[in-house]
Amino acid sequence: MRGLINRLSAQFTEERGTPWLFLLLGLCGLAYVLVHIIQIQRYILPAGQFKIIHVAGAAALIFLYAAAKAESMLTRWLHLALAIVAAGILWYVFHEHTLLTTRRSFLPNTTDTIVAAVFLLICLYASIREWGWVVAAIAVIGLLYGYFGYLMPEGLLYHGGITLKRLIGYTSIPFFSGLLGGLAELSAGTIFPFMLLAAGLRATGCVDFIMALAYRVGGQTRAGPAQIAVISSGMMGMVSGSSVANVASTGALTIPLMKRVGFRPEFAGAVEAVASSGGQITPPVMGLAAFLIVGLTGIPYGEIVVAAVFPALIYYLYLMVAVHLRAVKSDVDASADETMRKEFGRTESVWRACLYNAHFFIAVAYLVWVLLETNLAGRASIHATAILLGLYILREIAFSWRGLKTIASNIAGLIARTTYMGALSGAQIAVIVAVIGVLVEILTVTGFAQKLSFFMLELAGGNLWLLLVVAAIACLAFGLGLPTSASYILVALMGAPALVKL
């Protein structure tokens, strides 16, 4: 029995941990992905039920993953218990959805309030596990401000205060805002499908192909591995808007090589960090902030993709020039390095390699075409994922036939790995977007965002250019300690109304 569990869990992941929990996580992730695919294609569930599946299910997956990776028995069972609590909240809100949106929409009972409070706490903890304490701490400060605002001095910070029961209601149920607000809907319907596509690209060997192609383009130049880091991070950024995933995919190879050829360790790390961060502005699959722009402004995602092309090109061209100049200044010449040739070099021609990996180009081309023609970003991403996996399977059947049983096993493994990585990536995004949603809700219902916008307008004296400078400085200041998404939300809430007024 143990051997069977080990073999089945290995279909989803080869990470070290507790096999039966990894198997449970993989099966739950598969179900999580299927629900999202069916809902985005058919819209069979009310929005509230879909959002609770998305956010509470994400928290459950994160806790299951923590339990599977835990080394101590206490940590394992603690996170397993939290996963069960998250699943229980999902069931409660799903089951009570009709009453919550009708009879109890403004008169929640005690159970509703307790469930909402526990839901808020576990989402805060899940976001801390995956993203650190900064965003969660800001959300908590926002909640405290919502409750104690009546104690603030008259002026910008003062408001009448919100009762505890109503404050908790604003975070999730019964108002279906905050954790379950518009940002959660954006995450479920648009961002999650892109995370699934990125997972499919990783599962089909996209990273190896990108690294080999980056070597062909920049690996034989003077800056060598630094150019590979920039080019590969830019290409990975096209299909994964996550800086962390970008660093994990490319940095493990490029950072040691940069250090080995003579670049200083801190410079090697900085190159990879900056190049990977640029993936957030590289179309067609951009970072979380781009999707937040869609949710808050209503601008179609395709228009944002088009607008981002030129800035992204400038960003990466500048990085390529910068690393070349640093190589010259540091007297580094990696153009003839044999290790890189062994690591990334391929015997086949570039055209042959591109033809062999045509599934990657066709899927991305389809995605770009649909984004430019329609406003169905989530559905387009699901279709692109299906095209990617389908073409990859056909390639394996045509060029790597090793019997029906082996091919069937490989197909099952491909789907399992894609859904596993996609579910976890989507869950990580879901919890941070949900927590940001709490902050947005508090700043909105207290009137602080509008008052701050008027304050900035007054500070700028009605001058549009000065207001833009103030907003830019605020964005830079927030960016020193906050993720891109949180920085954008804060600056947008503060500056956007004033900019529109001018």
C-alpha positions in Angstrom: 0.0 0.0 0.0 2.8 2.4 0.9 4.5 1.7 -2.4 1.3 2.5 -4.3 0.9 5.8 -2.5 4.5 6.7 -3.2 4.1 6.0 -6.9 0.8 7.9 -7.1 2.2 10.9 -5.2 5.3 10.9 -7.5 2.9 11.6 -10.4 2.2 15.0 -8.9 5.6 15.9 -7.4 8.9 14.5 -6.4 9.3 16.9 -3.4 10.4 15.3 -0.2 7.8 15.1 2.5 4.9 12.9 3.6 3.7 10.9 0.5 0.1 10.4 1.5 -0.3 14.1 2.1 1.2 15.0 -1.2 -1.2 12.5 -2.9 -4.1 14.2 -1.0 -2.8 17.6 -2.0 -2.5 16.5 -5.7 -6.0 15.1 -5.8 -7.4 18.3 -4.1 -5.4 20.4 -6.5 -6.8 18.5 -9.5 -10.4 19.0 -8.2 -9.6 22.7 -7.6 -8.4 23.2 -11.1 -11.4 21.3 -12.7 -13.9 23.5 -10.8 -12.2 26.6 -12.1 -12.1 25.3 -15.7 -15.7 24.3 -15.6 -16.9 27.6 -14.0 -14.9 29.8 -16.3 -16.3 27.9 -19.3 -19.9 27.5 -18.2 -20.6 29.8 -15.2 -22.6 27.1 -13.4 -22.1 28.6 -9.9 -23.2 31.9 -8.4 -20.2 34.3 -7.9 -20.2 34.1 -4.1 -19.9 30.3 -4.2 -17.2 30.4 -6.8 -15.2 32.9 -4.8 -15.4 31.0 -1.5 -14.2 27.9 -3.4 -11.3 29.9 -4.8 -10.2 31.6 -1.6 -11.0 29.1 1.1 -9.8 26.3 -1.2 -6.6 28.1 -1.8 -6.0 28.4 2.0 -6.7 24.7 2.4 -4.2 23.8 -0.4 -1.5 26.0 1.2 -2.0 24.4 4.6 -2.0 20.9 3.0 1.3 21.7 1.3 2.8 23.0 4.6 1.6 19.8 6.3 3.1 17.6 3.6 6.5 19.4 3.8 6.6 19.6 7.6 9.3 17.7 9.4 7.8 17.7 12.9 4.6 15.8 13.8 3.2 18.8 15.6 3.6 21.1 12.7 2.2 18.5 10.3 -1.0 18.0 12.3 -1.4 21.7 13.1 -1.5 22.6 9.4 -3.6 19.6 8.5 -6.1 20.9 11.1 -6.0 24.3 9.6 -6.7 22.8 6.1 -9.7 21.0 7.6 -10.9 24.3 9.1 -10.6 26.0 5.7 -12.5 23.2 4.1 -15.2 23.5 6.7 -15.6 27.2 6.1 -15.8 26.5 2.4 -18.6 24.0 3.0 -20.5 26.3 5.4 -20.5 29.4 3.1 -21.2 27.2 0.0 -24.2 25.5 1.8 -25.5 28.7 3.4 -25.0 30.9 0.3 -28.6 31.5 -0.5 -29.5 32.6 3.0 -26.4 34.7 3.3 -27.3 36.6 0.2 -31.0 37.1 1.0 -32.4 36.7 4.5 -29.1 37.2 6.4 -27.4 39.6 4.0 -27.5 42.5 6.5 -28.4 40.6 9.7 -25.8 37.9 10.1 -26.2 35.5 13.0 -23.5 34.6 15.5 -22.3 31.6 13.5 -21.8 33.7 10.4 -19.7 36.2 12.4 -17.6 33.5 13.9 -17.0 31.8 10.6 -16.1 35.2 9.0 -13.6 36.0 11.8 -11.9 32.6 11.6 -11.8 32.8 7.8 -10.1 36.2 8.1 -7.5 34.8 10.5 -6.6 31.8 8.4 -6.3 33.9 5.3 -4.0 36.3 7.1 -1.9 33.4 8.3 -1.8 31.7 4.8 -0.7 35.0 3.3 2.1 35.3 5.9 3.3 31.8 5.1 3.5 32.5 1.4 4.3 36.2 1.1 5.7 37.3 4.5 4.2 39.5 7.1 4.2 42.9 5.4 0.9 42.8 3.5 -0.9 41.0 6.3 0.4 43.5 8.8 -0.9 46.4 6.6 -4.3 44.7 6.4 -4.4 44.3 10.2 -3.5 48.0 10.6 -6.4 48.8 8.2 -8.8 46.7 10.3 -7.7 48.4 13.5 -8.1 51.8 11.8 -11.6 50.7 10.7 -12.6 49.9 14.3 -10.7 52.7 16.2 -11.1 55.5 13.6 -13.4 57.5 15.9 -10.5 58.0 18.3 -8.4 59.7 15.6 -8.1 63.5 15.6 -10.5 65.5 13.4 -9.3 65.7 9.8 -7.8 63.2 7.4 -7.7 60.1 9.6 -11.0 60.6 11.5 -14.1 58.6 10.7 -17.1 57.5 12.8 -15.8 54.0 13.5 -17.2 50.6 12.4 -18.7 48.1 14.9 -16.8 44.9 15.3 -19.6 42.7 13.8 -20.0 45.0 10.8 -16.2 45.2 10.4 -16.0 41.4 10.2 -18.9 41.4 7.8 -17.0 43.7 5.5 -14.1 41.3 5.4 -16.0 38.4 3.9 -19.5 37.3 4.8 -22.4 38.1 4.7 -21.4 41.1 2.5 -19.1 39.1 0.2 -16.6 41.9 0.1 -13.0 42.1 1.3 -11.7 38.6 1.1 -14.5 37.7 -1.2 -14.8 41.0 -3.1 -14.1 42.0 -6.6 -10.4 41.3 -6.4 -11.1 37.7 -5.4 -13.4 37.4 -8.5 -10.6 38.8 -10.6 -8.2 36.2 -9.2 -10.5 33.3 -9.7 -11.7 34.2 -13.2 -8.6 35.8 -14.8 -5.4 35.3 -12.8 -5.8 31.6 -12.0 -6.0 30.5 -15.6 -2.8 32.3 -16.3 -1.1 30.5 -13.4 -2.4 27.2 -14.9 -0.8 28.1 -18.3 2.5 28.9 -16.6 2.4 25.6 -14.9 1.7 23.8 -18.2 4.7 25.6 -19.8 7.0 24.4 -16.9 5.6 20.9 -17.1 6.3 20.6 -20.8 9.9 21.6 -20.6 9.6 25.3 -21.4 12.4 26.2 -19.0 15.0 24.0 -20.6 14.2 25.3 -24.1 14.3 28.9 -22.9 17.7 28.5 -21.2 19.1 26.9 -24.3 17.7 29.6 -26.5 19.1 32.3 -24.2 22.5 30.7 -24.4 22.3 30.8 -28.3 21.4 34.6 -28.1 23.7 35.9 -25.4 25.7 33.1 -23.9 28.7 33.5 -26.1 29.1 37.2 -25.4 31.5 38.7 -23.0 28.9 39.0 -20.2 28.0 35.3 -20.8 25.9 34.0 -17.9 24.7 37.5 -17.0 23.2 37.9 -20.5 21.7 34.4 -20.2 20.1 35.5 -16.9 18.6 38.6 -18.5 17.4 37.0 -21.7 16.0 33.8 -20.0 14.3 35.9 -17.3 12.7 38.0 -19.9 11.4 35.0 -21.8 10.2 33.3 -18.6 8.5 36.6 -17.8 6.5 36.3 -21.0 4.8 33.1 -19.6 5.0 33.6 -15.8 4.4 37.0 -14.2 5.8 35.7 -10.8 9.2 37.1 -9.9 9.7 34.3 -7.4 9.0 31.5 -9.9 11.2 33.3 -12.4 14.2 33.3 -10.0 13.6 29.7 -9.0 13.5 28.6 -12.6 16.5 30.5 -14.0 18.5 31.7 -11.0 19.5 28.3 -9.8 21.6 27.9 -13.0 22.7 31.4 -13.8 23.8 32.7 -10.4 26.5 30.1 -9.8 27.7 30.5 -13.4 27.9 34.3 -13.0 30.0 33.9 -9.8 32.2 31.3 -11.4 33.2 33.4 -14.4 34.2 36.4 -12.1 31.1 38.4 -11.3 30.8 39.4 -7.6 28.1 37.3 -5.7 26.0 40.4 -4.8 26.0 41.5 -8.5 25.0 38.0 -9.7 22.1 38.0 -7.3 21.1 41.5 -8.2 21.1 40.8 -11.9 18.8 37.8 -11.5 16.5 39.6 -9.1 16.1 42.7 -11.4 15.8 40.6 -14.5 13.2 38.3 -12.9 11.2 41.3 -11.5 10.9 42.6 -15.0 8.8 39.6 -15.8 5.9 41.4 -14.1 5.8 44.0 -16.9 6.6 41.5 -19.8 3.5 40.5 -21.9 1.5 38.4 -22.6 1.4 36.9 -19.1 2.1 39.8 -16.8 2.3 40.2 -13.0 -0.4 40.5 -10.4 -0.4 44.3 -10.6 -1.5 44.2 -14.3 -4.5 42.1 -13.4 -5.3 44.5 -10.5 -5.3 47.3 -13.0 -7.9 45.4 -15.0 -10.1 44.9 -11.9 -9.9 48.4 -10.7 -10.0 50.4 -13.9 -12.0 48.1 -16.3 -9.3 48.5 -19.0 -9.2 45.3 -21.1 -6.2 43.1 -20.4 -5.3 43.0 -24.1 -4.9 46.8 -24.1 -2.5 46.6 -21.1 -0.5 43.9 -22.9 -0.1 46.1 -26.0 0.9 49.1 -23.8 3.5 47.1 -22.0 5.5 45.8 -25.0 7.7 48.9 -25.5 8.5 49.5 -21.8 9.4 45.8 -21.4 11.8 45.9 -24.4 13.5 49.1 -23.1 13.8 47.5 -19.6 15.6 44.4 -20.9 17.7 46.2 -23.5 19.0 48.4 -20.7 19.8 45.4 -18.5 21.7 43.7 -21.4 23.8 46.9 -21.9 24.3 47.3 -18.2 25.7 43.7 -17.7 27.9 44.1 -20.7 29.4 47.3 -19.3 29.9 45.7 -15.9 31.7 42.8 -17.6 34.0 45.2 -19.4 34.6 47.2 -16.2 35.3 44.0 -14.1 37.5 42.5 -16.9 35.2 39.5 -17.2 35.2 37.5 -20.4 32.9 34.5 -20.5 32.6 34.2 -24.2 34.7 31.0 -24.5 33.5 29.3 -21.3 33.2 25.6 -21.8 31.0 24.9 -18.8 28.2 27.0 -20.2 28.5 25.3 -23.6 28.1 21.9 -21.8 25.3 23.2 -19.7 23.2 25.0 -22.3 24.6 24.2 -25.7 22.6 22.0 -28.0 23.8 20.2 -31.1 20.7 20.8 -33.2 20.1 24.1 -35.0 18.0 26.9 -33.5 15.3 26.3 -36.1 15.1 22.6 -35.3 14.9 23.3 -31.6 12.1 25.9 -32.2 10.3 23.4 -34.4 10.6 20.7 -31.8 9.1 23.1 -29.2 6.5 24.5 -31.5 3.8 23.8 -28.9 5.2 26.7 -26.8 5.1 29.2 -29.7 1.6 28.1 -30.9 0.1 28.3 -27.4 1.5 31.8 -26.7 0.6 33.0 -30.2 -3.0 31.9 -29.7 -3.1 33.6 -26.3 -1.9 36.9 -27.7 -4.3 36.7 -30.7 -7.3 36.1 -28.5 -6.3 38.8 -26.0 -6.0 41.4 -28.8 -9.3 40.4 -30.4 -11.5 39.8 -27.3 -11.8 40.6 -23.6 -11.9 36.9 -22.5 -8.5 36.6 -20.8 -9.4 33.8 -18.5 -11.0 31.6 -21.1 -8.3 32.3 -23.6 -5.6 31.2 -21.1 -7.5 27.9 -20.5 -7.7 27.3 -24.2 -4.0 28.1 -24.6 -3.2 25.6 -21.9 -5.3 22.9 -23.6 -3.5 23.6 -26.9 -0.1 23.5 -25.3 -0.7 20.2 -23.5 -2.4 18.7 -26.6 0.4 19.5 -29.0 3.0 18.4 -26.5 1.2 15.0 -26.1 1.0 14.6 -29.9 4.7 15.4 -30.2 5.5 12.7 -27.6 3.4 10.2 -29.4 5.0 11.0 -32.8 8.7 11.2 -31.7 9.0 9.3 -28.5 6.7 6.3 -28.8 7.5 3.7 -26.2 4.3 1.7 -26.0 0.7 2.6 -25.1 1.2 2.0 -21.4 4.2 4.2 -21.1 2.6 7.0 -23.1 -0.6 6.8 -21.0 1.5 7.0 -17.9 3.4 10.0 -19.2 0.2 11.8 -20.2 -1.3 11.2 -16.7 2.0 12.5 -15.1 1.9 15.6 -17.3 -1.7 16.5 -16.4 -1.0 15.7 -12.7 2.1 17.9 -12.6 0.4 20.7 -14.4 -2.7 20.7 -12.1 -0.5 20.4 -9.0 1.8 23.3 -9.9 -1.1 25.4 -11.3 -3.3 24.8 -8.2 -0.4 25.8 -5.8 0.6 28.9 -7.8 -3.0 30.0 -8.1 -3.6 29.4 -4.4 -0.6 31.6 -3.5 -2.0 34.4 -5.6 -5.5 33.9 -4.3 -4.6 34.4 -0.6 -2.6 37.6 -1.2 -5.2 39.1 -3.5 -7.9 38.3 -0.9 -5.9 40.0 1.9 -5.3 43.0 -0.3 -9.1 43.0 -0.9 -9.6 43.5 2.8 -7.4 46.6 2.8 -9.2 48.0 -0.2 -12.6 47.5 1.4 -11.5 49.2 4.7 -10.0 52.2 2.9 -13.1 52.5 0.8 -15.8 52.2 3.5 -14.1 54.5 5.9 -13.7 57.2 3.3 -10.0 57.4 3.9 -9.1 56.8 0.2 -11.3 59.6 -1.0 -10.1 62.0 1.7 -6.5 61.2 1.0 -7.0 61.8 -2.7 -8.4 65.2 -2.0 -5.5 65.9 0.3 -3.0 65.1 -2.5 -5.0 67.3 -4.9 -4.7 70.1 -2.4 -1.0 69.4 -1.9 -0.4 69.6 -5.6 -2.3 72.9 -5.8 -4.3 71.6 -8.7 -1.2 71.1 -10.9 -1.4 67.8 -12.8 2.3 67.4 -13.3 3.1 68.0 -9.7 0.4 65.5 -8.7 2.0 62.9 -11.0 5.4 63.6 -9.3 3.8 63.2 -5.8 2.2 59.9 -6.9 5.4 58.6 -8.4 7.4 59.4 -5.2 4.7 57.7 -3.1 4.9 54.7 -5.4 8.7 54.5 -5.0 8.4 54.9 -1.3 5.8 52.1 -1.0 7.9 49.9 -3.3 10.8 49.9 -0.9 9.0 47.7 1.5 5.9 46.4 -0.2 5.2 43.9 -3.1 4.3 45.5 -6.4 0.6 44.6 -6.1 0.2 46.3 -2.6 2.1 49.4 -3.8 -0.1 49.7 -6.8 -3.3 49.4 -4.7 -2.3 52.0 -2.2 -1.1 54.5 -4.9 -4.2 53.9 -7.1 -6.6 54.4 -4.2 -4.7 57.6 -3.1 -3.9 59.2 -6.5 -6.3 57.9 -9.1 -9.4 59.9 -8.1 -7.4 63.1 -7.9 -5.7 62.5 -11.3 -9.1 61.8 -12.9 -10.5 65.0 -11.4 -7.6 67.0 -13.0 
